[in-house]
Amino acid sequence: MNFKDVGQLMKAQSELKKIQKRLKKNEITASSRDEMVKATVNGDYELVSIAIDEEKCKGSSIKTLERNITEAVNKAIADAKEFSSQEMMKISGEMDIFGMANELKKFIK
């Protein structure tokens, strides 16, 4: 490894930190299949809000509501992870430090 490589690594680290800060501010919303429940998570995959459509809830069981909440939250988290992955790949693909663009995906949880 030479000084040029170290400089590239430092630049990559700086860029990744900027992206991570920006991603934390993002909010992703997803719905259950029947749109009874909408869940919003932030870039840290924390649940920010849940919205329940009262009209669609009428006549539904608690079990159905519970399943819809779980489904909406899990989808929002999965969508947030996918969005984060795509954003990280944009920068890593541009820089492709030592051909490690694909390796960066492993660090996105």
N, C-alpha and C positions, 0 to 999 in steps of 0.2 A: 504494500500500500504506500502510495506517495502523497505528497502534500496536496496535489490536485484532487485525489480521491477523498482526503480528509475534508477539504473544502466543499466538495460535492455532498458529502455526508452531513456536514453542518448545515448546508443550505436545505437539504432534504428534511432534516430534523426541524428546522425553523418553519418550513412550509407545512409540515405535518401538524405542528402545534397550532398554527393559524387555522388550518382546516378543522382540527378538533374543536377549537373554541367556537368557530362558526357553526359547526354541526350541533353543538350542545344547545344552541339557541333555536334550532329548527324544531318545529312541531309537526308531527305526522298524525293524521286522523284516518281511521279505518272503521268500517261498519260491519255488523253481522250480516249474514246473507240476506235476511229478511228486512234489514235496515231498522230493526227495533232498537238496536244499541249502537252508539258511536263512541269510540274511545280515542283519546288523543294522548300521545306520548312525546317526550322531548328527546333530544339527541343523546341523553344519558339513559334512554330506555326507561324513564320513570313515567308512571301514569300521571298525566296532568289533569285530565277531566274525563267524565263519562256522561253521555247524554242518552236518556231513555225516552223514546217516543211513546207517550201515554196512549195514544190512539191504537198503536200497534200492539200494545201490552194488554189491552182489554181482552179478557177471555183466555189469556195465556197463563200457564202454570208458573210457579216459582222456579221449577226445574228448567223450563224453557228460557225464562229470563236469565237464570244463572248460566246456562249454556251459551246464550247470546252474548253475555258480558265477557265470558272467557274467550269466545271466538273473536269478538271485536278487539279485545286487548291483545291477544296473541297475534292477530293480523297487523295491528298497529306497530307492535314491536318488530315483527318480521319485515314490514315495509320500511321502518326506520333503519333497521340493519342493512337492508338492501340499498337504501338511499346513501347511507354512510359508506358502504362498500364502493358504490359507484363513484362517489366523490373522491374517495381515497385513491381509487384506481386512476382517476383522471390525472391527479398530480403524479402518482407513481409511474404511470404510463408515459407521461411527458419526460420525466427525469430518468426513469428506469436505471437507477443506480445499480451497477454490477448485475443487471438482469434480474433484479429482485422484485419487480412489479407484482408478480403473482404471489410471492412470499408475504407481501404486506397484507394480503387478504386474511391470512391466518391470525393476525392481531386484532381484527375487527370482530368483536363479540356481540 
